[in-house]
Amino acid sequence: MTHSDQRAYFFKIDTTIKRIRSFMQKGLIEAGLDLTVDQWVVIDHIKPNAGISQNDLANAIAKDAPTITRILDLLVTKGFVKRQMGENDRRKFRLFLTPEGEILHTKAFGVIAEIRKKSWGDLSDKDYEDLVRIMDAIYANVEG
């Protein structure tokens, strides 16, 4: 076992993710947005994928079915997302942002962009490319 095999990289990734989520949630709250980080991820994924199925959304954002159902139920209740029965399969719902959801996305996008900018700090585009490459490699190593 080499030294790099003994590194607790998972702990570093996990603690960084938790810190980022906390920072993002604080920013959303300070902006007066009635939105959690998980709800933001769902809205931000529905926006460019209008009509996506609930299953495809769950797979795309790596959430299990009960979790995605709970998040969507809240977003529907808040009036930001609507479910529409599929034309070919009435058991599947297609998801869309409501006009209120579109407005919320626009507001939240600006807040999230500022949070990402501050989080990234002075890191370069090369740093980002390296991070993505490394994370993709780790993901592939543990996939399936």
C-alpha positions as a printed Julia matrix, in Angstrom:
144×3 Matrix{Float64}:
   0.0    0.0     0.0
   1.41   3.34   -1.02
   1.07   6.52    1.0
  -1.66   7.76   -1.34
  -3.7    4.61   -0.62
  -3.77   5.6     3.05
  -5.04   9.14    2.51
  -8.48   9.88    3.8
  -9.61  11.58    0.58
 -13.25  10.58    1.21
 -13.24  12.5     4.5
 -11.82  15.57    2.73
 -14.43  15.35   -0.04
 -17.26  14.79    2.44
 -16.31  17.64    4.77
 -15.84  20.0     1.82
 -19.27  19.11    0.43
 -20.87  19.68    3.82
 -19.17  23.07    4.16
 -20.25  24.12    0.65
 -23.87  23.0     1.27
 -23.96  24.95    4.52
 -22.5   28.04    2.82
 -25.03  27.74   -0.02
 -27.96  27.3     2.38
 -26.88  30.35    4.35
 -26.71  32.37    1.12
 -30.19  31.27    0.04
 -31.6   32.17    3.46
 -29.86  35.56    3.51
 -31.3   36.27    0.04
 -34.78  35.61    1.44
 -35.39  32.63   -0.83
 -37.75  29.89    0.38
 -35.5   27.16   -0.95
 -33.17  24.47    0.34
 -30.02  23.41   -1.48
 -31.67  20.12   -2.52
 -34.72  21.99   -3.81
 -32.4   24.29   -5.76
 -30.67  21.3    -7.38
 -34.05  19.93   -8.48
 -35.29  23.26   -9.84
 -31.98  23.91  -11.58
 -32.14  20.51  -13.26
 -35.78  20.81  -14.33
 -35.18  24.26  -15.88
 -33.13  23.03  -18.89
 -34.87  19.63  -18.96
 -38.54  20.63  -18.96
 -40.73  17.56  -19.15
 -38.16  15.26  -17.52
 -39.62  12.24  -15.75
 -39.3   11.87  -12.01
 -37.15   8.73  -12.44
 -34.81  10.41  -14.91
 -34.5   13.4   -12.59
 -33.69  11.15   -9.63
 -30.98   9.39  -11.64
 -29.54  12.64  -12.98
 -29.1   14.17   -9.52
 -28.29  10.91   -7.69
 -31.28  10.93   -5.35
 -33.36   7.91   -4.4
 -37.07   7.73   -5.29
 -38.48   8.55   -1.82
 -36.17  11.57   -1.46
 -36.99  12.98   -4.89
 -40.71  12.44   -4.25
 -40.5   14.34   -0.96
 -38.59  17.24   -2.55
 -41.0   17.42   -5.49
 -44.04  17.29   -3.2
 -42.7   20.34   -1.34
 -41.91  22.21   -4.56
 -45.39  21.44   -5.93
 -46.99  22.61   -2.67
 -44.93  25.83   -2.81
 -46.13  26.36   -6.39
 -42.71  26.17   -8.07
 -43.05  22.84   -9.92
 -45.96  21.13  -11.64
 -46.41  17.47  -12.49
 -48.07  16.59  -15.75
 -49.17  13.07  -16.67
 -47.19  11.53  -19.48
 -48.99  11.15  -22.78
 -47.73   7.64  -23.54
 -47.47   6.32  -19.99
 -50.02   7.7   -17.54
 -48.03   6.24  -14.63
 -45.13   8.6   -15.35
 -45.24  12.29  -14.59
 -43.38  14.92  -16.53
 -41.99  17.81  -14.51
 -42.06  21.49  -15.35
 -41.34  24.75  -13.55
 -44.35  26.97  -12.99
 -44.09  30.69  -13.79
 -43.31  31.21  -10.07
 -40.66  28.49  -10.33
 -39.1   30.27  -13.3
 -38.91  33.5   -11.32
 -37.43  31.69   -8.32
 -34.85  29.99  -10.56
 -33.75  33.35  -11.94
 -33.39  34.86   -8.47
 -31.66  31.83   -6.99
 -29.33  31.45   -9.97
 -27.79  34.84   -9.28
 -27.33  34.0    -5.6
 -25.82  30.6    -6.38
 -23.5   32.12   -9.01
 -22.11  34.53   -6.4
 -21.7   31.71   -3.89
 -19.85  29.59   -6.46
 -17.63  32.54   -7.37
 -16.73  33.18   -3.75
 -16.22  29.46   -3.08
 -13.89  29.08   -6.05
 -11.86  32.13   -5.03
  -8.57  32.46   -6.91
  -8.56  28.94   -8.33
  -7.99  28.79  -12.09
  -9.81  27.14  -14.98
  -6.99  24.57  -14.99
  -7.71  23.84  -11.33
 -11.35  23.23  -12.25
 -10.39  20.93  -15.12
  -8.09  18.98  -12.79
 -10.8   18.7   -10.16
 -13.34  17.41  -12.66
 -10.83  14.92  -14.1
  -9.92  13.6   -10.64
 -13.53  13.39   -9.45
 -14.58  11.64  -12.68
 -11.77   9.11  -12.22
 -12.76   8.39   -8.61
 -16.42   8.09   -9.67
 -15.53   5.63  -12.43
 -13.35   3.6   -10.05
 -16.27   3.0    -7.68
 -19.1    2.88  -10.22
 -21.43  -0.1   -10.24
